[in-house]
Amino acid sequence: MKKNKSGSRRSKRDLRGKGIGIFGRIFLVAILCMVVPLIVSTFISTYLASDSLTTNAQENLQTLADDKLSSLEQYIDAQKTLTKAVSTSASVVEACQEYATNGTIDKEDQNTMAEYLAAIQEQSGNLYENFFITVGSTGYADISNNETLHDVSEEEFYLECVENGEFIGNNVSPVTGNPVYVISYAITDPKTGEVIGAVNNSIDLATMTEKIVSDDVYDIKLFDLNGIVVASPDTESILTINMNELDPESWNKQLENKEGYFSFSDPYTNEINYTGYVVSDNFLCQVSVEGSVFSDQTSQLYKSAFIIGIVCFVIAFIIIFLCARNISKPLQVANNQVNKLISDINEGHGDLTTKISVKAKDETGQLVKSINHFVDTLNNVIGSVRNTTNRVQENTITTNDVITEASESSMNISAVMEELSASMEQVSVSAETIAQDAGRVLETVESVGGESDRGASLVDEIKVRASEIKENTINSKNEIQNELEEKKASLEDAINASRKVDEITNLTNDILEIASKTNLLALNASIEAARAGEAGKGFAVVADEISLLANSSRETANNIQSISEGVVSSVNDLMEASNDMMSMMSDVVIRDYDDFEKAADNYYEDAENMEEIINSYNNSMDNLQGITESVANSIQVVSTTINECSTGVAEATENVNVLVASMGTIKSGADADLDDINVLKEEMSKFEESPLQDE
């Protein structure tokens, strides 16, 4: 009982389990499955977005550089068109022709032309450092009310116009010293094609920078193809910095690639700057941005991703919590009911007809349905085991009774054999006595032969002795025959009774078959218990005990069968030996008694005729002596045979004693099986009997 109570406490501890419940596990796994992909996807998305931002920024820098360069080209083209239009204006050409012909300038026309140029300056938003016209190399009109007119015969633009018809390039204004971009065309005589003047459009590069490249975020610079800065927010660098001289390798690479992207560290702030560039036929435009702009955008991107991730996490947390709760609650309800059922079984009143009730129709409901089906199957198995145990108990009791009867029969056989042995000893003593008597008869015959004178007087005595011998022989023969028949009948009854041992083999075969079925039943129960997991541990112990009991019963039955075979073999040997002994007694001893009876008859007849045949006394005495010797030999054979039979009977008695001991061993094994069956029934009593089990 202490062992059962300890097992019950251990089962209760197993039922309580350790660690977090299924709700916690589902919730934790779901959180991990959500958080890890969320973190990874957020990181990857942010990284890709940052990389995409960098790539887009690079492309945007190049696009912006291309836009600015296009704007500059369009702006320059517009100024070229304007300048060309002024150089081909009829009034300008006529004024130049008049000066070339007469050497004079019409002041009114000059003022009108100055006003025209001033209007162009106003419309451009004061773009020009100067916009003037020369007749010949003499200044004719400008945007400053003709205040900057001077002779240009030595200036580069005029020389180029005279030689090539135009001049486009950078320059420093000889009037103000400001950097300018000069667009100049020659004024030619339509008739002769000679250069009769020039139009100079000097664009103020600082003003053009403000109009074209000014930006609050980006640092935009324009270079001519020689590497000289022509537009920059840093006006002091215009026409003073030559990138081809500062870094010819990088400059030439940019010219070769036509467009691209690079980064560099600002030597003053040590901050990384990113630059995109585009090259046209006349200019190179660089658009740069500080790395802090990217850092701010990337930081903002990470913050946004973090906030979105937190919001998603909270929403997913709530959803997972509700889903996990919805999944685990039916399982907890079912688990509580299963634990109660197991607790009832451990307390000895388990009702396997109890159904676990869960309303869920999902996998949890299917699991509960399977558990209910398992419990029903277990209930049927328990009922079958209980019925089988009862049958095994009844068979074991019957076997025990049969073994008891066989043991008693063996003990009776042993007693009979001991009595037979004692009788054999008595017969042996009688045979020895007869042998001694035969010796004395032989001595007497010899004495009679020697004392022939006393023969006549002894004839009567011989007759009397012959009659007594015959009577004694007949009586002994009858007694031996009666004794042999009685012993033979008793021995046959004992042997027939011992044949009941064969029934033990049949019973052991039944026990083996029952043990095999019980073992198979225990195996099926163990499989079902393993499928049930924690819920089937209690029954798994019972199934193991049933399996051990079946194996023990099978081993005991095999031992019984082996002992029974030995007993049957010994009984058969005993039966053969007994039959041989009885045959020998019937065939030899009785025949000898018959011969002895005949000899006595002859002896008696010889005694009666002794007087008549006294003359043949010596011959008769010889015959009598021969007969007496034959009788003595026969009696010796009988004595030897009886001794051998006595030895066989002793051995048979010993074998019967061994059989009795074996029967005791078999009975002990049967008692042990009965105890095991009682233990199994005690285990089965923990389960309440249902009507289905009774059936």
C-alpha positions, 0 to 999 in steps of 0.5 A: 500500500505504501508503494501505491501511495508513493506512486499516486503522489508521484503521478500527481506531481507529474500531472502538475507538470513544470514550466510554462503552460500552452498559452504561454508557449503559444504566446511566446512562439507567436511573439517570437515569430512576429518580432523576429520577422518584424525586426528583420523586415524593418531593418532590411526595409530601412536599410533598403530605403536608406540605400534607395535614398542614397541611390535616389540622392545620387540620381537626383544630384545628377538630375539636378546638375543636368537641369542646372546645366540645361538651364545654363545652356538655355540661358546662354543660348538665349543670350547668344540669340539676343546678342546676335539679334542686336548685331544684325539689327538694321539700326545698328548696322546703319549706324555702323555703316554711317560711321564707317562711311562718314566717320561721324556718329548721330547723337540722337541715334546713339541715345536711342540705342543706349535707351534700347540697351538699358531696356534690355538690362532692365528686362534681364533683371540687371544681369549684365555687367555691361552690354555695349555696341562699338562702331569700328573699335569705338564705343557707340552705346551701352546700358549705362547711358554711354558712360563706359564707352571706350576704345576696344581695339586692343581687347581680346573679344574685338580681335576675335570678332574681327578675325572669327566673327564672334567671341564667347568666353570668360573675361574680367571686365576692364571697367569694373574688374568683375568676372563676366561671361562674354558673348560677342558678335561682329557687325558686318556690312551686308554688302561687303561683309567687312567687320564694321563693329561689334556687340559685347554682352558681358554677363555678370557671373555673380548675378547669373549665379544668383539667378541660376545656381542659387539654392538653400540646400545644394551647392551648385558650381558651373565650370567651363571645360578648362576647369575654371569656375564660372558660377558659384555661391562663393563669388570670390572663386569665380574665374579664380579657381581652376579645377584642372590645375588643382586636381587634373586627374579628377577633372579629366575623369569627370570630362571623360565620364560625362556624368557621374557621382563622387564623394569627398571630405571637406578640408575645413569641416571634415564632413563628407560631401556628395557630388553629382556632375554632368558635362555638356559641350561647353560647361560642367555642372557640379551639384553637391550636398552635405552628408548631414542632409542624408544623415538627417533623412536617414535618421528620420527614416529610422525613427519612422520605421521604429514608430511603425514597428512599435505600432505594429508590435502593439497591434500584433501583441493584442491580436496574438494575445487574444488568439492564444487565449482563444486556443489555450482556454479549451485546452486548459478546460480539457486538461483540468478534466483529464487531470481530474479523471487521472486523480480519480483513478489514482484515488481508486474510483476512476470512472472511465465513462466520464466524457471530456466536454469542450465546445471547440470544433477546431483541432482542440475539439478533435483532440478532445474527441480523440481523448474521449475515444481513447478513454472509451477504448481504455474502458473496454480494455480494462473490462476485457482485462478484468474479465480475463483476470477473473478467468485466469484466476478461476483457471489458476485455482482449478489448476491448483486443485488439480495439482493438489489432487495429483500431489495426493495421488503421488503420495498414495502411489509412494505409500503403495510402492513402499508397501510393495517394497516391504512385501518384496522383502518378505517374499525374498525372506520366504524364498531364502527360507525355501532355499534353506529348506531345499538344502535341508531336503537335499541333505536329508535325501543324501542322508536317506540314501546313506541310511537306507535302513531308515528309509522305510520308517521315514516313508510316512514322514516323507509323505507327511512332509510332501503333503505339507510342502504341497499344501504350503506351496499351493497356499504360497502360490495362491497368496502370491497370485492374490497379492500380485493381482491386488498390487497390479490393480493398485499399481494400474489405478495409481498409474491411471491416476498419475496420467492426470498429469497430462491435464497439466499440459493442457492447462499450461497451454491455456495459461500460455494462450491467456498470457499471450493475449494478456501481453498483446493487450498490455502492448496495445494499452501501452501504445494507446497510453504513449499516444495519450502522452501525459494523460496516459502515464497512469495507465502506462504503469498498469499496462507495464504491470499487466505485461510483466504479469503475462510474462511471469505467467508464461514463464511459470506455465513453461516451467509447469509444462517442463515439470509435467513432461518430466513427471509423465516420462517418469510415470511412463517409465514406472509403468513399464518397469511395473508391467515388466515386474508383474509379467516376470512375477506372473510368468516366472514365479508362478511357473516355479511354484507350479513346478514346485507343486508338481515336485511336491506331488511327485515327492508324495507319490514317490513316498507312497510308492517308496515301499514298492520301489525300494529296490529302485530307491537309489535311482529315485533318490538320484531323481529326487536329488536332481529335482531338489537341486532344480528347485533350489536353483529356481528358488535362487532365481526367484530370490534374485528376481525379487531383489531386483524388483525390490530395487526397482520398486525402491527407485520407483518410490524415489521417483514418486517422491521427486514427483511429489516434490515437483508437484509442490513446486508447481503448486507454489508457482500456481500460488504465486500466479494467484497472488499476482492475479490478486495484485492485478485485480487490486489495480483493476479495482481503481477503475469503476466497473461500467455496464459495458465492462460487465457485458 
